[in-house]
Amino acid sequence: MASKPKFSFESEPQVTIDDVDDNDEDRIAASFAGRTLFITGGTGFLGKVLVEKLLRSCGQLKKIYLLIRPKKGKNPQERIKDIFSNVLFDMVKQQRGEAQILSLVEAIEGDVLLPGLGISEENLHKLREEVSIVYHCAATIRFDEPLRKAVFMNTRGTHYMLELAATIKHLDLIAYVSTAYCHLHIKTLYEKPYDPPANPHHVMQACEWLSDDEVSTIEKKILGDIPNTYAYTKSLAEALVVEKFNELPAVILRPSIVIPIWKEPLPGWTDNINGPTGLLIGAGKGVIRTMYCNSSGYGDFLPVDIAVNGMLVASWRFLTAPERSKVNRVAHMTSSNDIKVSWNEIIECGRWVIENKIPLNGVAWYPGGSMKSNYYLHVVCMVLFHWIPALFVDALLILLRYPPVLCRVQKRISNGFQVFEYYANNIWNFDNTEVVNIRTLMNKKERLTYVIEKIDVDLIDYFTQCILCARRLILKESDDTIPAARRHMKIMWCVDKLVKGLWIALFGYLLYRYVFAGYFNNIATLAQPLETF
């Protein structure tokens, strides 16, 4: 078993409850008091955490309206109850009671793909009269989404939201949640608007005129150097928001790669396998054994609770500014200026946790492999250690009359690698001067409640919580199976060593049989005349 890796980071002095002055006021919560909010994308990963944080820390808000797509067999309010059944909301339900929480959150049936967001006239009237703050979080985050669908969801959906916002009578803030990775041609991104890769109105019109197949045939030409439809359509959407800066109280919030919760309300919580969590699960199951990656490089990762804190703090800064026209309209929720964690550190740390603390059930092979800086070596290893074993296992499954599994899994992994490799082999820097300046304006109570400073993170503990939550919530593996998983992991370790030993022995035999044996025979043949002489 590998030795425990050590990681240490210099952090800001952490505020504790004992440091808080009783006279300190939570001005951030006060800025939301008595207000009604409208949130799109509230059923997504970041959206759920945003709603939970608002309910838990901004208790005096009046109402939250959530845009919910209609679903056959369930009305929108039933879907709200389903959302609150998630363990993410257990803390706030204990603090305030489920009935009160449900009374504060109301579903608005609609869809960002439809004009007017598909909202009925009755609900539109309600929003226009009551809402003062809007968070537009709705987006497709699939990097391989067909361009036409991504434009309709990410770009045109934002256009529809801005049209609605213009009719809200008492609007004080509309925050568009973008991404720090939407202007990929710029290696150092500052907190300011950037020109889009194309005119967003022309792109929307073209996608409305053309069919899916027609757009698909010219997709690569349209994207140019931009590697995926997500970055392309989010940059177009930003341009639409910038157009409205003089007409609407609009801001752009750019979180980086949002990862599971660091501290509150449930460490390690996530509802998806995007980002590092998916890599750790794939590696922990033994099906990912090679990656084409600059191991010393790093991505900009931010725990989702810190990202949400940044969103609320940036909102407070804008809402309470004496002269809003002088406030910067773009804010970054990023971490790499404070903490840099390399890809190698992430994999090393995650591997140690899975091997030694929280193994996964039913691993296909003992976790192993490595990152490759040479692409061709990576391809060879993909064939040897991903595809050949997958084909072999699936052939056995077919013979035993079970459906094949591993080839389908490997296909998804290969598709994921196409996205991952671009980001893993490039490095971007994100200036976060705005957030750093805001930190100096916050009192100790606010710093404790809305942490946006350099955090003292224990990576081993953090990844342990991430893997535990992934086990429980995504893989549906209960904690009482951990001892059996540990035993299985030990068996797979023995099998892994045995197989490697057999391969080394076979290679040694073949080397001797076909290389050295002939060499020794030639020496013996040459030596015979000398012996006779």
Contacts in CASP RR format, 6 or more apart in sequence:
PFRMAT RR
TARGET T0000
AUTHOR 0000-0000-0000
METHOD contacts of the structure
MODEL  1
MASKPKFSFESEPQVTIDDVDDNDEDRIAASFAGRTLFITGGTGFLGKVL
VEKLLRSCGQLKKIYLLIRPKKGKNPQERIKDIFSNVLFDMVKQQRGEAQ
ILSLVEAIEGDVLLPGLGISEENLHKLREEVSIVYHCAATIRFDEPLRKA
VFMNTRGTHYMLELAATIKHLDLIAYVSTAYCHLHIKTLYEKPYDPPANP
HHVMQACEWLSDDEVSTIEKKILGDIPNTYAYTKSLAEALVVEKFNELPA
VILRPSIVIPIWKEPLPGWTDNINGPTGLLIGAGKGVIRTMYCNSSGYGD
FLPVDIAVNGMLVASWRFLTAPERSKVNRVAHMTSSNDIKVSWNEIIECG
RWVIENKIPLNGVAWYPGGSMKSNYYLHVVCMVLFHWIPALFVDALLILL
RYPPVLCRVQKRISNGFQVFEYYANNIWNFDNTEVVNIRTLMNKKERLTY
VIEKIDVDLIDYFTQCILCARRLILKESDDTIPAARRHMKIMWCVDKLVK
GLWIALFGYLLYRYVFAGYFNNIATLAQPLETF
1 355 0 8 1.000
1 356 0 8 1.000
1 493 0 8 1.000
2 351 0 8 1.000
2 352 0 8 1.000
2 355 0 8 1.000
2 356 0 8 1.000
4 352 0 8 1.000
4 356 0 8 1.000
4 460 0 8 1.000
5 345 0 8 1.000
5 348 0 8 1.000
5 349 0 8 1.000
5 352 0 8 1.000
5 459 0 8 1.000
5 460 0 8 1.000
7 341 0 8 1.000
7 345 0 8 1.000
7 349 0 8 1.000
7 458 0 8 1.000
7 459 0 8 1.000
7 460 0 8 1.000
9 339 0 8 1.000
9 454 0 8 1.000
9 456 0 8 1.000
9 457 0 8 1.000
10 454 0 8 1.000
11 339 0 8 1.000
11 453 0 8 1.000
11 454 0 8 1.000
11 455 0 8 1.000
11 456 0 8 1.000
11 457 0 8 1.000
12 453 0 8 1.000
12 454 0 8 1.000
12 455 0 8 1.000
14 455 0 8 1.000
14 456 0 8 1.000
15 444 0 8 1.000
15 447 0 8 1.000
15 448 0 8 1.000
16 448 0 8 1.000
17 448 0 8 1.000
19 444 0 8 1.000
19 448 0 8 1.000
20 444 0 8 1.000
20 445 0 8 1.000
20 448 0 8 1.000
21 443 0 8 1.000
21 444 0 8 1.000
21 445 0 8 1.000
24 443 0 8 1.000
24 444 0 8 1.000
24 445 0 8 1.000
24 446 0 8 1.000
25 443 0 8 1.000
25 445 0 8 1.000
26 57 0 8 1.000
26 445 0 8 1.000
26 446 0 8 1.000
26 449 0 8 1.000
27 316 0 8 1.000
27 320 0 8 1.000
27 443 0 8 1.000
27 446 0 8 1.000
28 57 0 8 1.000
28 58 0 8 1.000
28 312 0 8 1.000
28 313 0 8 1.000
28 316 0 8 1.000
28 446 0 8 1.000
28 449 0 8 1.000
28 450 0 8 1.000
29 57 0 8 1.000
29 58 0 8 1.000
29 59 0 8 1.000
29 60 0 8 1.000
29 449 0 8 1.000
30 60 0 8 1.000
31 315 0 8 1.000
31 316 0 8 1.000
31 319 0 8 1.000
31 320 0 8 1.000
32 54 0 8 1.000
32 58 0 8 1.000
32 59 0 8 1.000
32 60 0 8 1.000
32 61 0 8 1.000
32 133 0 8 1.000
32 312 0 8 1.000
33 58 0 8 1.000
33 59 0 8 1.000
33 60 0 8 1.000
33 61 0 8 1.000
34 60 0 8 1.000
34 61 0 8 1.000
34 62 0 8 1.000
35 61 0 8 1.000
35 62 0 8 1.000
35 132 0 8 1.000
35 133 0 8 1.000
35 172 0 8 1.000
36 61 0 8 1.000
36 62 0 8 1.000
36 63 0 8 1.000
36 64 0 8 1.000
36 65 0 8 1.000
36 130 0 8 1.000
36 131 0 8 1.000
36 132 0 8 1.000
36 133 0 8 1.000
37 54 0 8 1.000
37 61 0 8 1.000
37 63 0 8 1.000
37 64 0 8 1.000
37 65 0 8 1.000
37 131 0 8 1.000
37 132 0 8 1.000
37 133 0 8 1.000
37 134 0 8 1.000
37 135 0 8 1.000
38 64 0 8 1.000
38 65 0 8 1.000
38 67 0 8 1.000
38 108 0 8 1.000
38 127 0 8 1.000
38 131 0 8 1.000
38 133 0 8 1.000
38 134 0 8 1.000
38 135 0 8 1.000
39 47 0 8 1.000
39 50 0 8 1.000
39 51 0 8 1.000
39 64 0 8 1.000
39 65 0 8 1.000
39 66 0 8 1.000
39 67 0 8 1.000
39 134 0 8 1.000
39 135 0 8 1.000
39 137 0 8 1.000
40 67 0 8 1.000
40 112 0 8 1.000
40 117 0 8 1.000
40 135 0 8 1.000
40 136 0 8 1.000
40 137 0 8 1.000
40 138 0 8 1.000
40 161 0 8 1.000
41 47 0 8 1.000
41 66 0 8 1.000
41 67 0 8 1.000
41 137 0 8 1.000
41 138 0 8 1.000
41 139 0 8 1.000
42 48 0 8 1.000
42 50 0 8 1.000
42 51 0 8 1.000
42 66 0 8 1.000
42 67 0 8 1.000
42 137 0 8 1.000
42 138 0 8 1.000
43 66 0 8 1.000
43 68 0 8 1.000
43 79 0 8 1.000
43 83 0 8 1.000
44 137 0 8 1.000
44 271 0 8 1.000
45 258 0 8 1.000
45 270 0 8 1.000
45 271 0 8 1.000
45 272 0 8 1.000
45 274 0 8 1.000
45 304 0 8 1.000
46 137 0 8 1.000
46 177 0 8 1.000
46 255 0 8 1.000
46 258 0 8 1.000
46 304 0 8 1.000
46 307 0 8 1.000
46 308 0 8 1.000
47 135 0 8 1.000
47 137 0 8 1.000
48 83 0 8 1.000
48 86 0 8 1.000
48 88 0 8 1.000
48 271 0 8 1.000
49 88 0 8 1.000
49 261 0 8 1.000
49 304 0 8 1.000
49 305 0 8 1.000
49 307 0 8 1.000
49 308 0 8 1.000
50 135 0 8 1.000
50 137 0 8 1.000
50 308 0 8 1.000
50 311 0 8 1.000
51 64 0 8 1.000
51 66 0 8 1.000
51 83 0 8 1.000
51 105 0 8 1.000
52 88 0 8 1.000
52 89 0 8 1.000
52 92 0 8 1.000
52 265 0 8 1.000
53 264 0 8 1.000
53 305 0 8 1.000
53 308 0 8 1.000
53 309 0 8 1.000
53 312 0 8 1.000
54 61 0 8 1.000
54 64 0 8 1.000
54 312 0 8 1.000
55 61 0 8 1.000
55 64 0 8 1.000
55 89 0 8 1.000
55 92 0 8 1.000
55 96 0 8 1.000
55 101 0 8 1.000
55 104 0 8 1.000
55 105 0 8 1.000
56 91 0 8 1.000
56 92 0 8 1.000
56 95 0 8 1.000
56 96 0 8 1.000
56 264 0 8 1.000
56 265 0 8 1.000
57 312 0 8 1.000
57 449 0 8 1.000
57 450 0 8 1.000
58 312 0 8 1.000
59 96 0 8 1.000
61 104 0 8 1.000
62 104 0 8 1.000
62 130 0 8 1.000
63 104 0 8 1.000
63 105 0 8 1.000
63 106 0 8 1.000
63 130 0 8 1.000
64 104 0 8 1.000
64 105 0 8 1.000
64 106 0 8 1.000
65 105 0 8 1.000
65 106 0 8 1.000
65 107 0 8 1.000
65 108 0 8 1.000
65 126 0 8 1.000
65 127 0 8 1.000
65 130 0 8 1.000
65 131 0 8 1.000
66 80 0 8 1.000
66 105 0 8 1.000
66 106 0 8 1.000
66 107 0 8 1.000
66 108 0 8 1.000
67 108 0 8 1.000
67 110 0 8 1.000
67 111 0 8 1.000
67 112 0 8 1.000
67 117 0 8 1.000
67 119 0 8 1.000
67 138 0 8 1.000
68 76 0 8 1.000
68 79 0 8 1.000
68 80 0 8 1.000
68 107 0 8 1.000
68 108 0 8 1.000
68 109 0 8 1.000
68 110 0 8 1.000
69 109 0 8 1.000
69 110 0 8 1.000
69 111 0 8 1.000
70 76 0 8 1.000
70 109 0 8 1.000
70 110 0 8 1.000
70 111 0 8 1.000
71 79 0 8 1.000
74 82 0 8 1.000
75 107 0 8 1.000
75 109 0 8 1.000
76 107 0 8 1.000
76 108 0 8 1.000
76 109 0 8 1.000
77 106 0 8 1.000
77 107 0 8 1.000
79 107 0 8 1.000
80 102 0 8 1.000
80 105 0 8 1.000
80 106 0 8 1.000
80 107 0 8 1.000
81 102 0 8 1.000
83 89 0 8 1.000
84 93 0 8 1.000
84 98 0 8 1.000
84 101 0 8 1.000
84 102 0 8 1.000
84 105 0 8 1.000
86 271 0 8 1.000
87 266 0 8 1.000
87 269 0 8 1.000
87 473 0 8 1.000
88 265 0 8 1.000
88 266 0 8 1.000
88 269 0 8 1.000
88 271 0 8 1.000
89 101 0 8 1.000
89 265 0 8 1.000
90 265 0 8 1.000
90 266 0 8 1.000
91 264 0 8 1.000
91 265 0 8 1.000
91 266 0 8 1.000
92 101 0 8 1.000
92 265 0 8 1.000
93 101 0 8 1.000
108 119 0 8 1.000
108 123 0 8 1.000
108 126 0 8 1.000
108 127 0 8 1.000
109 118 0 8 1.000
109 119 0 8 1.000
109 120 0 8 1.000
109 123 0 8 1.000
110 117 0 8 1.000
110 118 0 8 1.000
110 119 0 8 1.000
111 117 0 8 1.000
111 118 0 8 1.000
112 138 0 8 1.000
112 153 0 8 1.000
112 157 0 8 1.000
112 160 0 8 1.000
112 161 0 8 1.000
113 152 0 8 1.000
113 153 0 8 1.000
113 156 0 8 1.000
113 157 0 8 1.000
114 160 0 8 1.000
115 160 0 8 1.000
116 124 0 8 1.000
116 160 0 8 1.000
116 163 0 8 1.000
116 164 0 8 1.000
117 157 0 8 1.000
117 160 0 8 1.000
117 161 0 8 1.000
117 164 0 8 1.000
119 127 0 8 1.000
119 164 0 8 1.000
124 164 0 8 1.000
124 167 0 8 1.000
127 164 0 8 1.000
127 168 0 8 1.000
128 167 0 8 1.000
128 168 0 8 1.000
128 169 0 8 1.000
129 169 0 8 1.000
131 168 0 8 1.000
131 170 0 8 1.000
131 171 0 8 1.000
132 168 0 8 1.000
132 170 0 8 1.000
132 171 0 8 1.000
132 172 0 8 1.000
132 173 0 8 1.000
133 171 0 8 1.000
133 172 0 8 1.000
133 173 0 8 1.000
133 174 0 8 1.000
133 175 0 8 1.000
133 315 0 8 1.000
133 319 0 8 1.000
134 161 0 8 1.000
134 165 0 8 1.000
134 168 0 8 1.000
134 171 0 8 1.000
134 173 0 8 1.000
134 174 0 8 1.000
134 175 0 8 1.000
135 175 0 8 1.000
135 177 0 8 1.000
135 311 0 8 1.000
136 158 0 8 1.000
136 161 0 8 1.000
136 174 0 8 1.000
136 175 0 8 1.000
136 176 0 8 1.000
136 177 0 8 1.000
137 177 0 8 1.000
138 153 0 8 1.000
138 157 0 8 1.000
138 161 0 8 1.000
139 153 0 8 1.000
139 154 0 8 1.000
139 177 0 8 1.000
139 234 0 8 1.000
140 149 0 8 1.000
140 150 0 8 1.000
140 153 0 8 1.000
140 154 0 8 1.000
140 230 0 8 1.000
141 230 0 8 1.000
141 274 0 8 1.000
142 150 0 8 1.000
142 230 0 8 1.000
143 227 0 8 1.000
143 228 0 8 1.000
143 229 0 8 1.000
143 230 0 8 1.000
143 419 0 8 1.000
144 228 0 8 1.000
144 229 0 8 1.000
144 415 0 8 1.000
144 418 0 8 1.000
144 419 0 8 1.000
145 153 0 8 1.000
145 229 0 8 1.000
145 230 0 8 1.000
146 212 0 8 1.000
146 215 0 8 1.000
146 216 0 8 1.000
146 219 0 8 1.000
146 229 0 8 1.000
147 207 0 8 1.000
147 215 0 8 1.000
147 216 0 8 1.000
147 219 0 8 1.000
147 222 0 8 1.000
147 223 0 8 1.000
147 229 0 8 1.000
147 232 0 8 1.000
147 233 0 8 1.000
148 207 0 8 1.000
148 210 0 8 1.000
148 212 0 8 1.000
148 215 0 8 1.000
148 216 0 8 1.000
149 212 0 8 1.000
150 229 0 8 1.000
150 230 0 8 1.000
150 232 0 8 1.000
150 233 0 8 1.000
151 203 0 8 1.000
151 204 0 8 1.000
151 207 0 8 1.000
151 229 0 8 1.000
151 233 0 8 1.000
151 236 0 8 1.000
152 207 0 8 1.000
153 233 0 8 1.000
154 230 0 8 1.000
154 233 0 8 1.000
154 234 0 8 1.000
154 236 0 8 1.000
154 237 0 8 1.000
155 200 0 8 1.000
155 203 0 8 1.000
155 204 0 8 1.000
155 233 0 8 1.000
155 236 0 8 1.000
155 237 0 8 1.000
155 240 0 8 1.000
156 204 0 8 1.000
156 207 0 8 1.000
157 237 0 8 1.000
158 176 0 8 1.000
158 237 0 8 1.000
158 240 0 8 1.000
158 241 0 8 1.000
159 200 0 8 1.000
159 204 0 8 1.000
159 237 0 8 1.000
159 240 0 8 1.000
161 174 0 8 1.000
161 176 0 8 1.000
162 174 0 8 1.000
162 240 0 8 1.000
162 241 0 8 1.000
162 244 0 8 1.000
162 248 0 8 1.000
162 250 0 8 1.000
165 171 0 8 1.000
165 174 0 8 1.000
165 244 0 8 1.000
165 248 0 8 1.000
165 250 0 8 1.000
166 244 0 8 1.000
166 247 0 8 1.000
166 248 0 8 1.000
171 248 0 8 1.000
171 249 0 8 1.000
172 249 0 8 1.000
172 319 0 8 1.000
173 249 0 8 1.000
173 250 0 8 1.000
173 251 0 8 1.000
173 315 0 8 1.000
173 318 0 8 1.000
173 319 0 8 1.000
174 248 0 8 1.000
174 249 0 8 1.000
174 250 0 8 1.000
174 251 0 8 1.000
175 250 0 8 1.000
175 251 0 8 1.000
175 252 0 8 1.000
175 253 0 8 1.000
175 311 0 8 1.000
175 314 0 8 1.000
175 315 0 8 1.000
176 237 0 8 1.000
176 238 0 8 1.000
176 241 0 8 1.000
176 250 0 8 1.000
176 251 0 8 1.000
176 252 0 8 1.000
176 253 0 8 1.000
177 253 0 8 1.000
177 255 0 8 1.000
177 311 0 8 1.000
178 234 0 8 1.000
178 237 0 8 1.000
178 238 0 8 1.000
178 252 0 8 1.000
178 253 0 8 1.000
178 254 0 8 1.000
179 230 0 8 1.000
179 231 0 8 1.000
179 234 0 8 1.000
179 254 0 8 1.000
179 255 0 8 1.000
179 256 0 8 1.000
180 189 0 8 1.000
180 254 0 8 1.000
180 255 0 8 1.000
180 256 0 8 1.000
180 300 0 8 1.000
180 332 0 8 1.000
180 333 0 8 1.000
180 334 0 8 1.000
180 428 0 8 1.000
180 430 0 8 1.000
181 231 0 8 1.000
181 256 0 8 1.000
181 257 0 8 1.000
181 423 0 8 1.000
181 428 0 8 1.000
182 231 0 8 1.000
182 234 0 8 1.000
182 235 0 8 1.000
182 238 0 8 1.000
182 254 0 8 1.000
183 189 0 8 1.000
183 194 0 8 1.000
183 231 0 8 1.000
183 235 0 8 1.000
184 226 0 8 1.000
184 227 0 8 1.000
184 231 0 8 1.000
184 426 0 8 1.000
184 428 0 8 1.000
185 225 0 8 1.000
185 226 0 8 1.000
186 194 0 8 1.000
186 428 0 8 1.000
187 427 0 8 1.000
187 428 0 8 1.000
187 429 0 8 1.000
188 428 0 8 1.000
188 429 0 8 1.000
188 430 0 8 1.000
188 431 0 8 1.000
189 254 0 8 1.000
189 332 0 8 1.000
189 428 0 8 1.000
189 429 0 8 1.000
189 430 0 8 1.000
189 431 0 8 1.000
190 431 0 8 1.000
191 254 0 8 1.000
191 328 0 8 1.000
191 330 0 8 1.000
191 331 0 8 1.000
191 332 0 8 1.000
191 431 0 8 1.000
191 432 0 8 1.000
191 433 0 8 1.000
191 434 0 8 1.000
192 328 0 8 1.000
192 330 0 8 1.000
193 238 0 8 1.000
193 239 0 8 1.000
193 242 0 8 1.000
193 252 0 8 1.000
193 329 0 8 1.000
193 330 0 8 1.000
194 235 0 8 1.000
194 238 0 8 1.000
195 239 0 8 1.000
196 235 0 8 1.000
196 236 0 8 1.000
196 238 0 8 1.000
196 239 0 8 1.000
197 224 0 8 1.000
197 226 0 8 1.000
197 232 0 8 1.000
197 235 0 8 1.000
197 236 0 8 1.000
198 222 0 8 1.000
198 236 0 8 1.000
200 236 0 8 1.000
200 237 0 8 1.000
200 239 0 8 1.000
200 240 0 8 1.000
203 222 0 8 1.000
203 236 0 8 1.000
206 215 0 8 1.000
207 215 0 8 1.000
215 222 0 8 1.000
219 229 0 8 1.000
222 232 0 8 1.000
223 229 0 8 1.000
223 232 0 8 1.000
226 232 0 8 1.000
226 235 0 8 1.000
227 419 0 8 1.000
227 422 0 8 1.000
228 419 0 8 1.000
228 422 0 8 1.000
238 252 0 8 1.000
241 250 0 8 1.000
241 252 0 8 1.000
242 252 0 8 1.000
242 329 0 8 1.000
244 250 0 8 1.000
245 329 0 8 1.000
249 318 0 8 1.000
249 324 0 8 1.000
250 329 0 8 1.000
251 314 0 8 1.000
251 315 0 8 1.000
251 318 0 8 1.000
251 329 0 8 1.000
251 330 0 8 1.000
251 331 0 8 1.000
252 329 0 8 1.000
252 330 0 8 1.000
252 331 0 8 1.000
253 310 0 8 1.000
253 311 0 8 1.000
253 314 0 8 1.000
253 331 0 8 1.000
253 333 0 8 1.000
254 330 0 8 1.000
254 331 0 8 1.000
254 332 0 8 1.000
254 333 0 8 1.000
254 334 0 8 1.000
254 430 0 8 1.000
255 302 0 8 1.000
255 307 0 8 1.000
255 311 0 8 1.000
255 333 0 8 1.000
255 334 0 8 1.000
256 299 0 8 1.000
256 300 0 8 1.000
256 301 0 8 1.000
256 302 0 8 1.000
256 332 0 8 1.000
256 333 0 8 1.000
256 334 0 8 1.000
256 335 0 8 1.000
256 336 0 8 1.000
256 430 0 8 1.000
257 275 0 8 1.000
257 299 0 8 1.000
257 300 0 8 1.000
257 301 0 8 1.000
257 302 0 8 1.000
258 302 0 8 1.000
258 303 0 8 1.000
258 304 0 8 1.000
258 307 0 8 1.000
259 270 0 8 1.000
259 275 0 8 1.000
259 276 0 8 1.000
259 277 0 8 1.000
259 301 0 8 1.000
259 302 0 8 1.000
259 303 0 8 1.000
259 304 0 8 1.000
259 466 0 8 1.000
260 268 0 8 1.000
260 269 0 8 1.000
260 270 0 8 1.000
260 277 0 8 1.000
260 303 0 8 1.000
260 304 0 8 1.000
260 465 0 8 1.000
260 466 0 8 1.000
260 469 0 8 1.000
261 267 0 8 1.000
261 268 0 8 1.000
261 269 0 8 1.000
261 270 0 8 1.000
261 303 0 8 1.000
261 304 0 8 1.000
261 305 0 8 1.000
262 268 0 8 1.000
262 303 0 8 1.000
262 305 0 8 1.000
262 306 0 8 1.000
262 455 0 8 1.000
262 457 0 8 1.000
262 462 0 8 1.000
263 303 0 8 1.000
263 305 0 8 1.000
263 451 0 8 1.000
264 305 0 8 1.000
265 305 0 8 1.000
266 469 0 8 1.000
267 462 0 8 1.000
267 465 0 8 1.000
267 469 0 8 1.000
268 462 0 8 1.000
268 465 0 8 1.000
268 466 0 8 1.000
268 468 0 8 1.000
268 469 0 8 1.000
269 469 0 8 1.000
269 473 0 8 1.000
270 277 0 8 1.000
270 304 0 8 1.000
270 466 0 8 1.000
270 469 0 8 1.000
270 470 0 8 1.000
270 473 0 8 1.000
270 474 0 8 1.000
271 473 0 8 1.000
271 474 0 8 1.000
272 474 0 8 1.000
273 281 0 8 1.000
273 470 0 8 1.000
273 474 0 8 1.000
276 301 0 8 1.000
276 346 0 8 1.000
276 466 0 8 1.000
277 466 0 8 1.000
277 470 0 8 1.000
277 474 0 8 1.000
278 470 0 8 1.000
279 288 0 8 1.000
279 291 0 8 1.000
279 346 0 8 1.000
279 347 0 8 1.000
279 420 0 8 1.000
280 350 0 8 1.000
280 354 0 8 1.000
280 463 0 8 1.000
280 466 0 8 1.000
280 467 0 8 1.000
280 470 0 8 1.000
281 360 0 8 1.000
281 470 0 8 1.000
281 474 0 8 1.000
281 475 0 8 1.000
282 288 0 8 1.000
282 413 0 8 1.000
283 289 0 8 1.000
283 347 0 8 1.000
283 350 0 8 1.000
283 351 0 8 1.000
283 354 0 8 1.000
283 367 0 8 1.000
283 368 0 8 1.000
284 351 0 8 1.000
284 354 0 8 1.000
284 359 0 8 1.000
284 360 0 8 1.000
284 363 0 8 1.000
284 367 0 8 1.000
285 360 0 8 1.000
285 362 0 8 1.000
285 363 0 8 1.000
285 364 0 8 1.000
286 363 0 8 1.000
286 364 0 8 1.000
286 365 0 8 1.000
286 366 0 8 1.000
286 367 0 8 1.000
286 368 0 8 1.000
287 364 0 8 1.000
287 365 0 8 1.000
287 386 0 8 1.000
287 406 0 8 1.000
287 409 0 8 1.000
287 410 0 8 1.000
287 413 0 8 1.000
288 386 0 8 1.000
288 413 0 8 1.000
289 365 0 8 1.000
289 368 0 8 1.000
289 369 0 8 1.000
289 381 0 8 1.000
289 385 0 8 1.000
289 386 0 8 1.000
290 369 0 8 1.000
290 370 0 8 1.000
290 371 0 8 1.000
290 372 0 8 1.000
290 378 0 8 1.000
290 381 0 8 1.000
290 382 0 8 1.000
290 385 0 8 1.000
290 386 0 8 1.000
291 347 0 8 1.000
291 371 0 8 1.000
291 372 0 8 1.000
291 378 0 8 1.000
291 417 0 8 1.000
291 420 0 8 1.000
291 421 0 8 1.000
291 424 0 8 1.000
292 371 0 8 1.000
292 372 0 8 1.000
292 373 0 8 1.000
292 375 0 8 1.000
292 378 0 8 1.000
292 417 0 8 1.000
292 421 0 8 1.000
292 424 0 8 1.000
292 425 0 8 1.000
293 343 0 8 1.000
293 371 0 8 1.000
293 372 0 8 1.000
293 373 0 8 1.000
293 420 0 8 1.000
293 421 0 8 1.000
293 424 0 8 1.000
293 425 0 8 1.000
294 343 0 8 1.000
294 373 0 8 1.000
294 424 0 8 1.000
294 425 0 8 1.000
294 427 0 8 1.000
295 342 0 8 1.000
295 343 0 8 1.000
295 344 0 8 1.000
295 347 0 8 1.000
295 371 0 8 1.000
295 373 0 8 1.000
296 342 0 8 1.000
296 343 0 8 1.000
296 344 0 8 1.000
297 342 0 8 1.000
297 343 0 8 1.000
297 344 0 8 1.000
297 424 0 8 1.000
297 427 0 8 1.000
298 336 0 8 1.000
298 340 0 8 1.000
298 341 0 8 1.000
298 342 0 8 1.000
298 343 0 8 1.000
298 427 0 8 1.000
299 336 0 8 1.000
299 341 0 8 1.000
299 343 0 8 1.000
299 423 0 8 1.000
299 424 0 8 1.000
299 427 0 8 1.000
299 428 0 8 1.000
300 334 0 8 1.000
300 335 0 8 1.000
300 336 0 8 1.000
300 428 0 8 1.000
300 430 0 8 1.000
301 335 0 8 1.000
301 341 0 8 1.000
302 333 0 8 1.000
302 334 0 8 1.000
302 335 0 8 1.000
303 455 0 8 1.000
305 451 0 8 1.000
306 333 0 8 1.000
306 335 0 8 1.000
306 451 0 8 1.000
306 452 0 8 1.000
306 455 0 8 1.000
307 333 0 8 1.000
309 450 0 8 1.000
309 451 0 8 1.000
309 452 0 8 1.000
310 331 0 8 1.000
310 333 0 8 1.000
310 435 0 8 1.000
310 450 0 8 1.000
310 452 0 8 1.000
311 333 0 8 1.000
312 450 0 8 1.000
313 435 0 8 1.000
313 438 0 8 1.000
313 442 0 8 1.000
313 446 0 8 1.000
313 450 0 8 1.000
313 452 0 8 1.000
314 331 0 8 1.000
314 333 0 8 1.000
314 434 0 8 1.000
314 435 0 8 1.000
314 438 0 8 1.000
317 327 0 8 1.000
317 331 0 8 1.000
317 438 0 8 1.000
317 441 0 8 1.000
318 324 0 8 1.000
318 327 0 8 1.000
321 327 0 8 1.000
328 434 0 8 1.000
330 434 0 8 1.000
331 434 0 8 1.000
331 435 0 8 1.000
332 430 0 8 1.000
332 431 0 8 1.000
332 432 0 8 1.000
332 434 0 8 1.000
332 435 0 8 1.000
333 432 0 8 1.000
333 435 0 8 1.000
334 430 0 8 1.000
334 432 0 8 1.000
336 429 0 8 1.000
336 430 0 8 1.000
337 429 0 8 1.000
337 430 0 8 1.000
337 431 0 8 1.000
337 432 0 8 1.000
338 453 0 8 1.000
338 454 0 8 1.000
339 454 0 8 1.000
339 455 0 8 1.000
339 457 0 8 1.000
341 459 0 8 1.000
343 371 0 8 1.000
343 424 0 8 1.000
344 371 0 8 1.000
345 459 0 8 1.000
347 371 0 8 1.000
349 459 0 8 1.000
349 460 0 8 1.000
349 463 0 8 1.000
350 463 0 8 1.000
350 467 0 8 1.000
351 367 0 8 1.000
351 368 0 8 1.000
352 460 0 8 1.000
353 460 0 8 1.000
353 463 0 8 1.000
353 464 0 8 1.000
353 467 0 8 1.000
354 360 0 8 1.000
354 367 0 8 1.000
354 467 0 8 1.000
355 367 0 8 1.000
355 489 0 8 1.000
357 464 0 8 1.000
357 467 0 8 1.000
358 464 0 8 1.000
358 467 0 8 1.000
358 468 0 8 1.000
358 471 0 8 1.000
358 482 0 8 1.000
359 482 0 8 1.000
359 485 0 8 1.000
359 486 0 8 1.000
359 488 0 8 1.000
359 489 0 8 1.000
360 467 0 8 1.000
360 471 0 8 1.000
360 475 0 8 1.000
360 477 0 8 1.000
360 485 0 8 1.000
361 475 0 8 1.000
361 477 0 8 1.000
361 481 0 8 1.000
361 484 0 8 1.000
361 485 0 8 1.000
361 488 0 8 1.000
362 485 0 8 1.000
362 488 0 8 1.000
363 485 0 8 1.000
363 488 0 8 1.000
363 489 0 8 1.000
363 492 0 8 1.000
364 389 0 8 1.000
364 393 0 8 1.000
364 406 0 8 1.000
365 389 0 8 1.000
365 492 0 8 1.000
365 495 0 8 1.000
365 496 0 8 1.000
366 489 0 8 1.000
366 492 0 8 1.000
366 493 0 8 1.000
366 495 0 8 1.000
366 496 0 8 1.000
369 381 0 8 1.000
369 385 0 8 1.000
372 378 0 8 1.000
372 381 0 8 1.000
382 414 0 8 1.000
386 410 0 8 1.000
386 413 0 8 1.000
386 414 0 8 1.000
387 407 0 8 1.000
387 410 0 8 1.000
389 406 0 8 1.000
390 406 0 8 1.000
390 407 0 8 1.000
390 409 0 8 1.000
390 410 0 8 1.000
391 406 0 8 1.000
391 407 0 8 1.000
393 405 0 8 1.000
393 406 0 8 1.000
394 404 0 8 1.000
394 405 0 8 1.000
394 406 0 8 1.000
394 407 0 8 1.000
397 403 0 8 1.000
397 404 0 8 1.000
397 405 0 8 1.000
398 404 0 8 1.000
435 452 0 8 1.000
438 452 0 8 1.000
439 447 0 8 1.000
439 452 0 8 1.000
439 453 0 8 1.000
442 450 0 8 1.000
447 453 0 8 1.000
468 479 0 8 1.000
471 477 0 8 1.000
471 479 0 8 1.000
472 478 0 8 1.000
472 479 0 8 1.000
477 485 0 8 1.000
END
